[in-house]
Amino acid sequence: MAARTKGFHQSSAPDANKTTTSRNVWRRHNARTNLALVTALRPAASSLIMKKQEQKWHNATTAIHAGEEKHGLSVPVAPVITRTSNFTFANTEELKRWAEGKSSAYIYTRYGNPTVAIAEEKIARLEGAEAAVCTASGMAAISTTLLTLVRAGEEIIAQRQTYGGSYRLMRDYLPRLGIVVRYVESDLAGIERMVNPRTKAIYLETPTNPTLRLVDLRKAVGFAKEWDIPTIVDNTFASPILQKPLALGIDLVAHSATKYLGGHSDLIAGAVAGSRTYIDRIRESIIYFGGSMDPEPAYLLIRGIKTLEVRILQQSKSAMAIARFLEKHPKVKAVHYPGLPSSPDYRLAKSQMSGFGAMLAFDVKGGIAAARRACDRVRIFLLAASLGGVESLVVLPVYSSHYKMSAEELRKAGVDPGCIRVSVGLEDPADLIEDLRQALA
Ligand SMILES: Cc1ncc(COP(=O)(O)O)c(C=O)c1O
């Protein structure tokens, strides 16, 4: 165990410019710590395990097996929930070694937990990242990431069309901390005029919530690299199955894992993935801001991730059928779905995503009154906030994600008062189309 743990430390030696604390944090919480512990218990299987971990798997295999090692006698096939807030030490020498950063032992679940580590490894591998850290919610992931990168007196360039919660965080809270937020439209027009030496992060979301606009990630990366500014993309809507921003040069990917990663509307969770250097720093902030993930939702998240690919592919197929139906409907003014050739982002979607996703929105003729009427008449779709689960949902952005926004802010965010956002679930698409037909009649 000692030799293996030591080898692991050497192989993940952090950059010289990292703090001792972040080094310690990394050692304690790297998902592979779990592997080291498992390996120590079953040394005969260790070479097989290492080979498995190093293999390059496709998404579906990664989702099911990454972070979990199951070969051997009487090993539970399902992940174990390590439901504990704290972990024992064998003796004070081990405790001292932990305090000195020489041990990868777990100490306290706010710092790290083996069940959470499995979810982190799956997300890191799916995003093609060196590391990931899970959080108590998507907002914990986003706020902690930004507060790690930017301090008082510094600036963020943020896309204006983002999830309303992210927008309100930037509009109402970051300025109170002395952080300046400059807003750029989804086409990034004029971004070069917003940048200055105090700009420490570029925050993007694509596709956007709720109007499904896309940001050209290659363009954003080209600009950010020129200025050496870290980029963050909220990849919640696409999921790593349909879009891998890190492969395009983005530095950090954030998720509301509440949505597609979890997939069953039964947990609140978040995650950030990126280089070890960034994730070490963000993990350290999470430990002190306190937005760590609990092992129970981590178990649900792991279970959800295992079926991520089949869910999102089927849900995307249904979304395309629904978008085509809505596009021809006489009471529909506009359909927002990047998979429709009429979408302004169709070509971009084809170039940076491998599918169009399962979210769409449409504007009904007659504004908010007509939108409310349709939402009050659905029978299969549920009228509910959130998204990405197996149940199809409709919601009015002006009364949910985009509440507390002025008419001018809504106009700038491209949100029509008659906009209905649709999260397409796993029901039969023919039934969903029938439901929308009767709701709009
Ligand atoms: C795109 C997007 N990002 C982030 C969030 C925030 O995530 P959470 O609700 O898990 O904190 C949401 C929530 O709706 C979202 O839709």
The ligand as an SDF file (V2000), in Angstrom:
LIG
                    3D

 16 16  0  0  0  0  0  0  0  0999 V2000
  -27.5580   25.6090  -17.8170 C   0  0  0  0  0  0  0  0  0  0  0  0
  -27.6300   25.5710  -16.3230 C   0  0  0  0  0  0  0  0  0  0  0  0
  -26.5170   25.7980  -15.6160 N   0  0  0  0  0  0  0  0  0  0  0  0
  -26.5290   25.7930  -14.2640 C   0  0  0  0  0  0  0  0  0  0  0  0
  -27.6820   25.5680  -13.5590 C   0  0  0  0  0  0  0  0  0  0  0  0
  -27.6680   25.5720  -12.0550 C   0  0  0  0  0  0  0  0  0  0  0  0
  -27.6120   24.2550  -11.5990 O   0  0  0  0  0  0  0  0  0  0  0  0
  -28.2130   23.7710  -10.1880 P   0  0  0  0  0  0  0  0  0  0  0  0
  -29.6720   24.0270  -10.2060 O   0  0  0  0  0  0  0  0  0  0  0  0
  -27.8380   22.3180  -10.1460 O   0  0  0  0  0  0  0  0  0  0  0  0
  -27.5150   24.5650   -9.1410 O   0  0  0  0  0  0  0  0  0  0  0  0
  -28.8720   25.3200  -14.2590 C   0  0  0  0  0  0  0  0  0  0  0  0
  -30.1270   25.0620  -13.5090 C   0  0  0  0  0  0  0  0  0  0  0  0
  -31.2050   25.0760  -14.0290 O   0  0  0  0  0  0  0  0  0  0  0  0
  -28.8470   25.3240  -15.6740 C   0  0  0  0  0  0  0  0  0  0  0  0
  -29.9460   25.1100  -16.3960 O   0  0  0  0  0  0  0  0  0  0  0  0
  1  2  1  0
  2  3  1  0
  2 15  2  0
  3  4  2  0
  4  5  1  0
  5  6  1  0
  5 12  2  0
  6  7  1  0
  7  8  1  0
  8  9  2  0
  8 10  1  0
  8 11  1  0
 12 13  1  0
 12 15  1  0
 13 14  2  0
 15 16  1  0
M  END
$$$$
